[in-house]
């Protein structure tokens, strides 16, 4: 086993450039591959969990998820 210690900011700096991670609320990093949909205040995950989205970040998260969905569809069509 390996253990690594990173601050939230350090993890965000590593993961955010990939385009399929988001930080919907303080202390959370979510992979869009695990999101089935977004409603007005929650990310609904494939395992049925609901994660809260900060009102301040809602538009940003929705826009990023829409972009992710289009990129995913393009890739599926190309393959």
N, C-alpha and C positions, 0 to 999 in steps of 0.2 A: 504494500500500500504506500501511496505517496500522498503527502498533504502539502497543499499550497495555501498561502495566506495572501489574499488580495483585498484591497478596499473595494467598496461598491464602485467607486469612480474608476479604479484601475480595471475592473472587470468590464465596465461599460466601454472604456477606451479600447479594450481588446475585442469585444463582441459586436459593438454597434456598426462598425464598417461593413460587416457581412450583409446587412440589410434585412435580416429576418429575426432580429432581436429587438425588444423594446423594453422600456422601463415604465410600466403603467402607474406605478406608485412607488414611494420610497421603500427601498429594501427588496424590490422585486425586479428580476430580469426574466423576461418571457420569450420563448422561441415561438415565432409565428407558425411553425410547422405543427405545433400542439394546440393551436387556436382553431375552433370551428366557426366562431362568429363573435361579433362585438355588438352589444346593445348599448343603450345610453349611458350605462355606468359600469358595465362588467365585461371582462373577457371570458368567454365560455370555452373551456378547454376540452380536448378529446376525451379525457377521463371523467368528464362531468363536473369538474370543479369550476367555480366562478371566482374570478379575481377582480377586485375593485380597480377602476381606472380613475385617476385623479381628474376632476373636472377641468383643471388647468391644462392637462395633457390630452384630453379626449380627442380634440380635432387632430392633433399631431399623430396620435396612435391610430385613429381611423384612416387617415391619409396614408400612413406607412403600411397599414395592413392591406389597404386597397392596392397599393403599388406592389406589395409582396404577392398578392393573389394574381395580379396580371402577369408578373414575372414567372410565377409558377405555371400558369396556363400556357404561356409562350413556350416554356421549356417542354411541357408535356406534348404540345403540338409538334415541336421540332424533333422530338425523339420518336 
